[in-house]
Amino acid sequence: MDASLLTVQPASAEPIYRQIVEQLRRLIAGGQLAAGELLPSVREVAGFHAINPMTVSRAYGLAESEGLLERLRGKGMVVASTRRGGQSEAHRLSLIEPQLKALARQAGELELPSELVLRRLAGLLEK
């Protein structure tokens, strides 16, 4: 994995460290990051995304406390050996459930027809 696999949106209301942890959850659950795979260093991620290294360190620490990552002395952070990639579709879907609920709420607030929102979402998923 390299630092470019992560996406950081500095203008988002969600703190950057949480953005990183959420992405790690999804990448591991989806099987894109396998158990034992080495993560880029804190400095590499911070430098690539022009963010404070403490932010990345906080994200890695939180992911470690949740059992997503483990620290290997002298090597860095790796995906925890207890983590299996390619988890069930229901589990992976549950990881985006909050975003889907937010999308549904916002579409309702804007009084957008469901068909229009679904068509736009399908177009975005095909990219």
C-alpha positions as CSV (number, residue, x, y, z in Angstrom):
1,M,0.0,0.0,0.0
2,D,1.2,3.5,-0.6
3,A,-0.1,6.8,0.7
4,S,-2.0,7.6,-2.5
5,L,-4.5,4.9,-1.7
6,L,-5.9,7.1,1.1
7,T,-8.0,10.1,0.3
8,V,-8.1,13.1,2.7
9,Q,-10.6,15.9,2.4
10,P,-9.4,18.8,4.6
11,A,-12.6,20.8,4.1
12,S,-14.8,18.0,5.4
13,A,-16.6,18.3,8.7
14,E,-15.3,14.9,9.6
15,P,-11.8,15.1,11.3
16,I,-9.0,13.9,9.1
17,Y,-7.9,11.2,11.5
18,R,-11.5,9.7,11.4
19,Q,-11.5,9.9,7.6
20,I,-8.3,7.8,7.6
21,V,-9.7,5.2,10.1
22,E,-12.9,4.9,8.1
23,Q,-11.0,4.3,4.9
24,L,-8.8,1.7,6.6
25,R,-11.9,-0.1,7.9
26,R,-13.4,-0.2,4.4
27,L,-10.1,-1.2,2.7
28,I,-9.6,-4.1,5.1
29,A,-13.2,-5.2,5.0
30,G,-13.2,-5.1,1.2
31,G,-10.0,-7.2,1.0
32,Q,-8.0,-4.4,-0.6
33,L,-5.6,-4.6,2.4
34,A,-4.7,-8.1,3.5
35,A,-3.6,-9.2,6.9
36,G,0.1,-8.5,7.4
37,E,0.2,-5.9,4.7
38,L,2.5,-3.0,5.6
39,L,1.1,0.4,5.8
40,P,3.0,3.5,4.7
41,S,4.8,5.3,7.5
42,V,3.2,8.2,9.3
43,R,5.7,10.6,7.6
44,E,4.9,9.2,4.2
45,V,1.2,9.7,4.6
46,A,1.6,13.1,6.2
47,G,3.9,14.3,3.5
48,F,1.8,13.0,0.6
49,H,-1.3,14.6,1.9
50,A,0.3,17.7,3.5
51,I,-1.2,17.1,6.9
52,N,0.2,17.0,10.4
53,P,2.0,13.7,11.2
54,M,0.2,13.7,14.6
55,T,-3.1,13.4,12.7
56,V,-1.9,10.2,11.0
57,S,-0.4,8.9,14.2
58,R,-3.7,9.4,15.9
59,A,-5.5,7.6,13.1
60,Y,-3.1,4.7,13.2
61,G,-3.3,4.6,17.0
62,L,-7.1,4.5,16.9
63,A,-7.1,1.7,14.3
64,E,-4.6,-0.2,16.4
65,S,-6.8,0.1,19.5
66,E,-9.7,-1.2,17.4
67,G,-7.7,-4.2,16.4
68,L,-7.5,-3.2,12.7
69,L,-3.7,-2.7,12.8
70,E,-0.8,-3.9,14.7
71,R,2.6,-2.4,15.3
72,L,5.6,-4.5,14.3
73,R,8.7,-3.4,16.1
74,G,11.2,-2.0,13.6
75,K,8.9,-2.4,10.6
76,G,5.9,-0.2,11.3
77,M,2.1,-0.7,11.2
78,V,0.6,-3.7,9.4
79,V,-3.0,-4.9,9.0
80,A,-3.7,-7.1,12.0
81,S,-3.2,-10.8,11.4
82,T,-6.6,-11.5,12.9
83,R,-8.3,-9.4,10.1
84,R,-9.6,-11.2,7.1
85,G,-10.1,-9.5,3.9
86,G,-13.2,-9.8,1.8
87,Q,-15.7,-9.8,4.7
88,S,-19.4,-10.5,4.0
89,E,-21.4,-8.2,1.8
90,A,-23.7,-7.4,4.7
91,H,-20.7,-6.3,6.9
92,R,-19.2,-4.2,4.1
93,L,-22.6,-2.6,3.4
94,S,-23.0,-1.8,7.1
95,L,-19.8,0.3,6.9
96,I,-21.4,2.7,4.5
97,E,-24.9,2.7,6.2
98,P,-24.3,6.1,7.9
99,Q,-23.4,7.7,4.6
100,L,-26.5,6.1,2.9
101,K,-28.8,7.4,5.7
102,A,-27.3,10.9,5.4
103,L,-27.7,10.8,1.6
104,A,-31.4,9.7,2.0
105,R,-32.0,12.5,4.6
106,Q,-30.4,15.2,2.4
107,A,-32.3,14.0,-0.7
108,G,-35.5,14.3,1.3
109,E,-34.6,17.8,2.5
110,L,-34.0,18.8,-1.1
111,E,-37.2,17.1,-2.2
112,L,-35.4,15.2,-4.9
113,P,-37.2,12.2,-6.4
114,S,-35.7,8.9,-5.5
115,E,-35.3,7.8,-9.1
116,L,-33.2,10.8,-9.9
117,V,-30.9,10.2,-6.8
118,L,-30.6,6.5,-7.6
119,R,-29.7,7.2,-11.2
120,R,-27.1,9.7,-10.2
121,L,-25.7,7.3,-7.6
122,A,-25.6,4.4,-10.1
123,G,-23.7,6.7,-12.5
124,L,-21.1,7.5,-9.8
125,L,-20.7,3.9,-8.9
126,E,-19.9,3.0,-12.5
127,K,-17.0,5.4,-12.6
